[in-house]
Amino acid sequence: MSYSVQPDLAPITRHLRAMFGSRLLIAAVNHLPVFEELSNGPLSIAELSNRLQLSERPAMVLFPALCAMEFLRYDEAGQLALTELGQYLTQSQQPNLSGYVGLEKDDPGVLEMVVRLQNDGPLVTDQGISFVKEGEGPSPMDDPQLARSLTLGLAGRARKLSPIVAASLTKREGHLLDVAGGTGYYTYEWLLNNPSSTATILDRPAVLAVAVDLLDELVRSGRPGTETLKDRVTFLPGDMLTDALPQTDLLLAASLFHDWPAPTCQLLANRFAAALRPGGELWVHDAFLNDALDGPLAVTDYSAQLFWGTKGRCYSRAEYRSWFRQAGLESTQEAIPTQMDYGLIRARKNS
């Protein structure tokens, strides 16, 4: 069966992530006076953030979400303003629904979202930053049980998307570096499409142990071409933030940048560019905000989910291309959709 006619599973993840977007809305109406602050007229992002005492990351999770919900918009001067619908979340508008939204204002998830918005994350990091490394300390993903649980939890998504992604990546004889490769499915599918090529999967040792098991399972399936995979893939334990990266022709960063704040994203772009051979390509598979930072709703909900559990958020293609440009890479303007609200972008190293 062609992958193009298989169902897109986006409705499942959209319903899951909508919970986080709802928490943002309730917080903005009842705990962070977004709508009351804008009831007297438009404000710049910087001024509204200052009045709400929000730092950059929470602001860029909250405001795009409210725009995607069609309660806020950008005016001709680029300032945030209330839409006609958004007026009905202010006390001055009669009638309004602020009280109705307020019925959920004491929900524990809403109250914790307020704390995280006000503090750019949870007050107790070991209860909120679930799967990313903190400073110079150990990675949570070095815990074998936690690493296996998360990696297998993500395996269904990777198994669904990996054939679609692999079919879109450049076909060539060469080497693929899959950074934070997790299950390894993206690598395995690319190798099956490129039978003369090799690949390296870089991740924490406990994660790679799961990837090895999944490769064994794939080989035992008897799928044509899988019999050579073990000879063509290397499992490299390491830390993408600090360890030397092997030189490569293609580098895949799938669902990776969104775990990190913008300065770390620039660091990663620089490191990935340095690992590419001349003519090499950096491919990013992720969910992207509109360049105007006003949606789409499925991605702003996902951004809220990422904000809840990681140090990052969703970013726009324009933000990625800025990092690539500063890293010395030349971005293409193509945006290749895959499924489940994800897509691909790429950049090339010319010299």
SULWOJO-V525353 format. One record per backbone hydrogen bond with DSSP energy under -1.0 kcal/mol. CO is the residue of the C=O (numbers start at 1). NH is the residue of the N-H. E is the energy in kcal/mol with one decimal. If there is no record, write none. Layout:
CO&NH&E / CO&NH&E
//
This chain:
2&5&-1.2 / 3&6&-1.0 / 9&12&-1.2 / 9&13&-1.2 / 10&14&-2.8 / 11&15&-2.0 / 12&16&-1.8 / 13&17&-2.6 / 14&18&-1.6 / 17&20&-1.2 / 17&21&-1.3 / 18&22&-2.4 / 19&23&-1.6 / 20&24&-1.5 / 21&25&-2.1 / 22&26&-2.5 / 23&27&-2.3 / 24&28&-2.4 / 25&29&-1.8 / 26&30&-2.2 / 27&31&-2.3 / 27&32&-2.8 / 28&34&-1.1 / 32&34&-3.4 / 33&37&-2.4 / 34&38&-1.5 / 38&41&-1.5 / 43&80&-2.8 / 44&48&-2.8 / 45&49&-2.6 / 46&50&-2.2 / 47&51&-2.4 / 48&52&-2.0 / 49&54&-2.6 / 55&59&-2.1 / 56&60&-2.3 / 58&62&-2.9 / 59&63&-2.5 / 62&66&-2.1 / 63&67&-2.0 / 64&68&-2.6 / 65&69&-1.8 / 66&71&-2.4 / 66&72&-1.4 / 67&70&-1.6 / 71&83&-2.1 / 73&81&-2.7 / 75&78&-2.2 / 79&75&-2.8 / 80&43&-2.0 / 81&73&-2.3 / 83&87&-1.5 / 85&88&-1.4 / 86&89&-2.0 / 87&90&-1.6 / 88&97&-3.1 / 97&101&-2.6 / 98&102&-1.8 / 100&103&-1.2 / 101&104&-1.7 / 102&105&-1.7 / 104&107&-1.7 / 107&111&-2.5 / 108&112&-2.2 / 109&113&-1.9 / 110&114&-2.2 / 111&115&-1.8 / 112&116&-2.3 / 113&117&-2.6 / 114&118&-2.5 / 115&119&-1.5 / 116&121&-2.1 / 124&127&-1.8 / 125&128&-1.5 / 125&129&-2.5 / 128&130&-1.4 / 134&137&-1.7 / 139&142&-2.2 / 140&143&-1.5 / 143&147&-3.1 / 144&148&-2.3 / 145&149&-2.3 / 146&150&-2.6 / 147&151&-2.5 / 148&152&-2.4 / 149&153&-1.8 / 150&154&-1.9 / 154&158&-2.3 / 155&159&-3.0 / 156&160&-1.8 / 157&161&-2.5 / 158&162&-2.7 / 161&165&-2.6 / 162&166&-2.9 / 163&167&-1.6 / 165&168&-1.1 / 165&169&-1.6 / 174&198&-2.2 / 175&249&-1.5 / 175&250&-2.2 / 176&200&-2.6 / 177&252&-2.6 / 178&202&-2.4 / 181&184&-2.2 / 184&188&-2.6 / 185&189&-2.4 / 186&190&-1.9 / 187&191&-2.6 / 188&192&-1.9 / 189&193&-1.3 / 194&197&-2.1 / 198&176&-1.8 / 199&234&-2.2 / 200&178&-3.0 / 201&236&-2.9 / 202&180&-1.6 / 202&181&-1.4 / 203&238&-1.6 / 204&208&-2.3 / 205&209&-1.7 / 207&211&-1.9 / 208&212&-2.6 / 209&213&-1.6 / 210&214&-2.3 / 211&215&-2.1 / 212&216&-2.4 / 213&217&-2.1 / 214&218&-2.1 / 215&219&-2.7 / 216&220&-2.3 / 219&222&-1.4 / 223&226&-2.1 / 225&228&-1.2 / 226&229&-1.3 / 229&232&-1.5 / 232&199&-2.3 / 234&201&-2.9 / 236&203&-1.5 / 239&242&-1.1 / 239&243&-2.9 / 248&277&-2.5 / 249&281&-2.3 / 250&177&-2.7 / 251&283&-3.1 / 252&179&-1.9 / 253&285&-1.7 / 256&259&-1.8 / 257&260&-2.2 / 259&311&-1.4 / 261&265&-1.9 / 262&266&-2.1 / 263&267&-1.9 / 264&268&-2.7 / 265&269&-2.5 / 266&270&-2.3 / 267&271&-2.3 / 268&272&-2.9 / 269&273&-2.3 / 270&274&-1.9 / 271&275&-1.2 / 275&248&-2.2 / 277&280&-2.8 / 280&349&-2.7 / 281&251&-2.5 / 282&347&-2.1 / 283&253&-2.6 / 284&345&-1.8 / 285&255&-3.1 / 286&343&-2.4 / 290&293&-2.0 / 295&290&-3.3 / 296&300&-2.3 / 297&301&-2.5 / 298&302&-1.4 / 299&303&-2.7 / 300&304&-1.9 / 301&305&-1.9 / 302&306&-2.6 / 303&307&-2.6 / 304&308&-1.8 / 305&309&-1.5 / 306&310&-2.4 / 309&130&-1.4 / 315&289&-1.7 / 316&320&-1.9 / 317&321&-2.7 / 318&322&-1.7 / 319&323&-1.8 / 320&324&-2.6 / 321&325&-2.4 / 322&326&-2.2 / 323&327&-1.4 / 324&329&-2.8 / 325&328&-1.6 / 330&348&-2.8 / 336&344&-2.8 / 339&342&-1.6 / 342&338&-2.0 / 343&286&-2.1 / 344&336&-2.3 / 345&284&-2.7 / 346&332&-2.0 / 347&282&-2.8 / 348&330&-3.0 / 349&279&-3.6
//
